[in-house]
Amino acid sequence: MNTPEPLQGASAWDHRYREGTDAWELGEPAPPLRSFLQHHPLAPEPPGRVLVPGCGRGHEAALLAAGGFAALGLDFSAEALAEAQRLHGSGPELQWLHADLFDPVALGATGLTAGSVQGVLEHTCFCAIDPAQRSAYLTTVRELLAPGGWLLGLFWCHPRPGGPPYGAEASTLARQFEQAGFTMACWEAAVGSASGRNGEPRNDEWLGFWRR
Ligand SMILES: C[S@@+](CC[C@H](N)C(=O)[O-])C[C@H]1O[C@@H](n2cnc3c(N)ncnc32)[C@H](O)[C@@H]1O
Protein backbone atom coordinates (compact mmCIF):
# COMPACT_ATOMS: atom_id res chain seq x y z
CA MET A 1 0.00 0.00 0.00
CA ASN A 2 1.29 3.48 -0.84
CA THR A 3 1.85 5.86 2.06
CA PRO A 4 -0.21 9.01 1.45
CA GLU A 5 1.97 11.99 0.65
CA PRO A 6 2.07 14.59 3.43
CA LEU A 7 0.39 17.85 2.36
CA GLN A 8 2.45 20.20 4.46
CA GLY A 9 6.12 19.25 4.72
CA ALA A 10 8.99 20.72 2.72
CA SER A 11 9.21 17.54 0.64
CA ALA A 12 5.55 17.89 -0.38
CA TRP A 13 6.19 21.46 -1.55
CA ASP A 14 9.40 20.39 -3.33
CA HIS A 15 7.31 17.76 -5.10
CA ARG A 16 4.75 20.37 -6.23
CA TYR A 17 7.50 22.59 -7.68
CA ARG A 18 9.17 19.63 -9.44
CA GLU A 19 5.93 18.30 -10.90
CA GLY A 20 4.54 21.72 -11.85
CA THR A 21 1.40 21.20 -9.74
CA ASP A 22 1.74 24.80 -8.58
CA ALA A 23 -1.61 26.31 -9.47
CA TRP A 24 -0.95 29.33 -7.22
CA GLU A 25 1.91 30.52 -9.44
CA LEU A 26 1.25 33.94 -11.02
CA GLY A 27 4.63 34.44 -12.71
CA GLU A 28 4.70 37.99 -11.32
CA PRO A 29 4.04 39.81 -8.04
CA ALA A 30 0.37 39.78 -7.04
CA PRO A 31 -1.11 42.94 -8.65
CA PRO A 32 -2.87 44.23 -5.48
CA LEU A 33 0.41 44.02 -3.53
CA ARG A 34 2.38 45.76 -6.27
CA SER A 35 -0.26 48.46 -6.53
CA PHE A 36 -0.26 49.03 -2.75
CA LEU A 37 3.54 49.31 -2.59
CA GLN A 38 3.73 51.67 -5.56
CA HIS A 39 0.66 53.88 -5.12
CA HIS A 40 -1.05 53.60 -1.74
CA PRO A 41 -0.71 56.53 0.70
CA LEU A 42 0.12 54.05 3.49
CA ALA A 43 2.85 52.32 1.47
CA PRO A 44 5.96 51.75 3.59
CA GLU A 45 9.07 53.60 2.50
CA PRO A 46 12.45 51.94 1.97
CA PRO A 47 15.03 51.25 3.25
CA GLY A 48 14.56 48.34 5.64
CA ARG A 49 14.83 44.56 5.82
CA VAL A 50 11.63 42.90 4.65
CA LEU A 51 10.84 39.21 5.09
CA VAL A 52 8.71 37.33 2.58
CA PRO A 53 7.73 34.06 4.32
CA GLY A 54 7.01 31.14 1.97
CA CYS A 55 8.39 33.23 -0.91
CA GLY A 56 8.13 30.48 -3.52
CA ARG A 57 9.65 31.64 -6.80
CA GLY A 58 10.34 35.01 -5.23
CA HIS A 59 8.37 37.49 -7.34
CA GLU A 60 7.34 39.66 -4.36
CA ALA A 61 10.84 39.60 -2.84
CA ALA A 62 12.30 40.74 -6.17
CA LEU A 63 9.71 43.54 -6.33
CA LEU A 64 10.69 44.73 -2.86
CA ALA A 65 14.39 44.67 -3.76
CA ALA A 66 13.69 46.68 -6.93
CA GLY A 67 11.84 49.18 -4.74
CA GLY A 68 14.83 49.80 -2.48
CA PHE A 69 14.23 47.35 0.37
CA ALA A 70 16.61 44.63 1.51
CA ALA A 71 14.39 41.66 0.71
CA LEU A 72 14.68 38.29 2.45
CA GLY A 73 12.79 35.55 0.66
CA LEU A 74 12.34 32.59 3.00
CA ASP A 75 11.11 29.15 2.07
CA PHE A 76 11.62 25.61 3.33
CA SER A 77 11.43 24.24 -0.22
CA ALA A 78 14.89 24.04 -1.80
CA GLU A 79 13.18 23.64 -5.19
CA ALA A 80 11.35 26.96 -4.74
CA LEU A 81 14.52 28.79 -3.75
CA ALA A 82 16.48 27.34 -6.67
CA GLU A 83 13.77 28.71 -8.98
CA ALA A 84 13.83 32.09 -7.19
CA GLN A 85 17.61 32.28 -7.61
CA ARG A 86 17.37 31.27 -11.28
CA LEU A 87 14.66 33.84 -12.04
CA HIS A 88 15.85 36.82 -10.00
CA GLY A 89 19.47 36.23 -8.99
CA SER A 90 20.60 37.42 -5.58
CA GLY A 91 22.76 40.05 -3.94
CA PRO A 92 22.96 42.20 -0.81
CA GLU A 93 19.43 43.53 -1.45
CA LEU A 94 17.87 40.18 -2.39
CA GLN A 95 18.66 37.10 -0.34
CA TRP A 96 17.11 33.64 -0.31
CA LEU A 97 16.88 31.94 3.08
CA HIS A 98 16.27 28.21 3.42
CA ALA A 99 14.43 27.58 6.70
CA ASP A 100 11.14 26.45 8.20
CA LEU A 101 9.23 29.50 9.44
CA PHE A 102 8.25 27.53 12.54
CA ASP A 103 11.80 26.51 13.51
CA PRO A 104 13.32 29.33 15.61
CA VAL A 105 16.76 27.72 15.58
CA ALA A 106 16.78 27.55 11.77
CA LEU A 107 15.48 31.12 11.56
CA GLY A 108 18.21 32.32 13.93
CA ALA A 109 20.84 30.57 11.81
CA THR A 110 19.75 32.72 8.84
CA GLY A 111 19.98 35.92 10.93
CA LEU A 112 16.25 36.18 11.58
CA THR A 113 15.99 37.02 15.27
CA ALA A 114 13.58 39.07 17.37
CA GLY A 115 13.10 42.56 15.96
CA SER A 116 15.43 41.92 13.00
CA VAL A 117 13.10 43.01 10.16
CA GLN A 118 11.19 46.21 9.50
CA GLY A 119 8.54 44.63 7.31
CA VAL A 120 6.83 41.37 6.37
CA LEU A 121 5.12 40.78 3.05
CA GLU A 122 2.64 37.90 3.00
CA HIS A 123 1.35 36.24 -0.17
CA THR A 124 -0.15 32.73 -0.12
CA CYS A 125 2.03 31.41 2.70
CA PHE A 126 -0.70 31.95 5.31
CA CYS A 127 -3.21 29.94 3.24
CA ALA A 128 -0.61 27.22 2.62
CA ILE A 129 -0.07 26.36 6.28
CA ASP A 130 -2.44 24.33 8.41
CA PRO A 131 -4.97 26.67 10.09
CA ALA A 132 -3.86 25.17 13.41
CA GLN A 133 -0.50 26.90 12.83
CA ARG A 134 -1.97 30.36 12.18
CA SER A 135 -1.46 31.69 15.68
CA ALA A 136 2.15 30.41 15.55
CA TYR A 137 2.56 32.21 12.21
CA LEU A 138 1.29 35.48 13.72
CA THR A 139 3.40 35.11 16.87
CA THR A 140 6.50 34.36 14.80
CA VAL A 141 6.21 37.24 12.34
CA ARG A 142 5.29 39.69 15.12
CA GLU A 143 8.36 38.59 17.08
CA LEU A 144 10.62 39.06 14.06
CA LEU A 145 9.29 42.59 13.42
CA ALA A 146 10.98 45.57 15.02
CA PRO A 147 8.63 47.78 17.06
CA GLY A 148 6.62 49.91 14.63
CA GLY A 149 7.31 47.42 11.83
CA TRP A 150 4.69 46.62 9.22
CA LEU A 151 2.98 43.63 7.66
CA LEU A 152 1.41 43.86 4.23
CA GLY A 153 -0.52 40.83 3.07
CA LEU A 154 -2.94 39.49 0.51
CA PHE A 155 -5.24 36.81 1.92
CA TRP A 156 -7.42 34.26 0.21
CA CYS A 157 -10.79 34.40 2.00
CA HIS A 158 -12.59 31.47 0.39
CA PRO A 159 -15.10 29.26 2.23
CA ARG A 160 -14.15 25.86 0.78
CA PRO A 161 -13.18 23.11 3.22
CA GLY A 162 -9.77 21.46 3.21
CA GLY A 163 -6.57 22.69 1.65
CA PRO A 164 -4.00 23.84 0.94
CA PRO A 165 -5.00 26.48 0.07
CA TYR A 166 -6.93 26.71 3.34
CA GLY A 167 -9.71 29.26 3.39
CA ALA A 168 -10.38 32.04 5.88
CA GLU A 169 -13.17 34.33 6.88
CA ALA A 170 -12.27 38.02 6.56
CA SER A 171 -13.61 39.22 9.91
CA THR A 172 -12.10 36.25 11.78
CA LEU A 173 -8.75 36.87 10.20
CA ALA A 174 -8.81 40.56 11.13
CA ARG A 175 -9.61 39.59 14.73
CA GLN A 176 -6.73 37.10 14.82
CA PHE A 177 -4.29 39.83 13.79
CA GLU A 178 -5.63 42.17 16.45
CA GLN A 179 -5.39 39.45 19.12
CA ALA A 180 -1.78 38.81 18.06
CA GLY A 181 -0.92 42.44 18.79
CA PHE A 182 -1.11 44.03 15.35
CA THR A 183 -2.75 47.42 14.73
CA MET A 184 -4.82 47.47 11.56
CA ALA A 185 -4.30 50.36 9.16
CA CYS A 186 -6.06 48.88 6.13
CA TRP A 187 -8.28 45.81 5.61
CA GLU A 188 -10.34 45.76 2.46
CA ALA A 189 -11.47 43.59 -0.43
CA ALA A 190 -8.55 43.54 -2.84
CA VAL A 191 -8.85 45.37 -6.14
CA GLY A 192 -7.22 44.11 -9.32
CA SER A 193 -6.56 40.52 -8.26
CA ALA A 194 -5.10 38.25 -10.91
CA SER A 195 -7.72 36.17 -12.70
CA GLY A 196 -8.54 32.65 -11.57
CA ARG A 197 -7.47 29.68 -13.65
CA ASN A 198 -10.67 29.88 -15.70
CA GLY A 199 -9.88 33.50 -16.55
CA GLU A 200 -12.69 34.90 -14.42
CA PRO A 201 -11.92 37.85 -12.12
CA ARG A 202 -11.17 36.87 -8.51
CA ASN A 203 -13.23 38.53 -5.80
CA ASP A 204 -12.13 36.51 -2.77
CA GLU A 205 -8.84 38.19 -1.87
CA TRP A 206 -8.43 40.69 0.96
CA LEU A 207 -5.60 43.13 1.37
CA GLY A 208 -4.33 44.11 4.79
CA PHE A 209 -1.71 46.44 6.22
CA TRP A 210 -0.86 46.36 9.91
CA ARG A 211 1.70 47.89 12.24
CA ARG A 212 3.33 46.10 15.12
C1 LIG B 1 1.29 28.39 -2.18
S1 LIG B 1 3.02 28.59 -2.19
C2 LIG B 1 3.18 30.34 -2.42
C3 LIG B 1 4.52 30.78 -2.95
C4 LIG B 1 4.63 32.29 -3.17
N1 LIG B 1 4.41 33.03 -1.95
C5 LIG B 1 3.64 32.74 -4.23
O1 LIG B 1 2.63 33.37 -3.87
O2 LIG B 1 3.87 32.46 -5.41
C6 LIG B 1 3.39 28.41 -0.43
C7 LIG B 1 4.89 28.46 -0.17
O3 LIG B 1 5.09 28.45 1.26
C8 LIG B 1 6.16 27.59 1.54
N2 LIG B 1 6.00 27.14 2.94
C9 LIG B 1 4.92 26.48 3.46
N3 LIG B 1 5.11 26.23 4.77
C10 LIG B 1 6.32 26.77 5.08
C11 LIG B 1 7.08 26.83 6.29
N4 LIG B 1 6.62 26.27 7.43
N5 LIG B 1 8.28 27.46 6.26
C12 LIG B 1 8.75 28.00 5.12
N6 LIG B 1 8.09 27.96 3.93
C13 LIG B 1 6.88 27.35 3.92
C14 LIG B 1 6.05 26.48 0.51
O4 LIG B 1 7.26 25.78 0.32
C15 LIG B 1 5.64 27.27 -0.73
O5 LIG B 1 6.74 27.72 -1.47
The ligand as an ORCA input file, in Angstrom:
! r2SCAN-3c Opt
* xyz 0 1
  C       1.295     28.392     -2.184
  S       3.025     28.586     -2.188
  C       3.184     30.340     -2.425
  C       4.516     30.782     -2.949
  C       4.628     32.292     -3.168
  N       4.411     33.034     -1.952
  C       3.643     32.740     -4.229
  O       2.634     33.366     -3.870
  O       3.875     32.460     -5.414
  C       3.394     28.406     -0.429
  C       4.892     28.463     -0.169
  O       5.085     28.448      1.259
  C       6.164     27.587      1.537
  N       5.997     27.143      2.941
  C       4.920     26.482      3.462
  N       5.107     26.235      4.771
  C       6.323     26.774      5.079
  C       7.076     26.825      6.285
  N       6.625     26.269      7.430
  N       8.282     27.456      6.260
  C       8.746     28.000      5.116
  N       8.089     27.960      3.931
  C       6.880     27.354      3.920
  C       6.052     26.479      0.507
  O       7.256     25.781      0.324
  C       5.638     27.274     -0.728
  O       6.744     27.718     -1.466
*
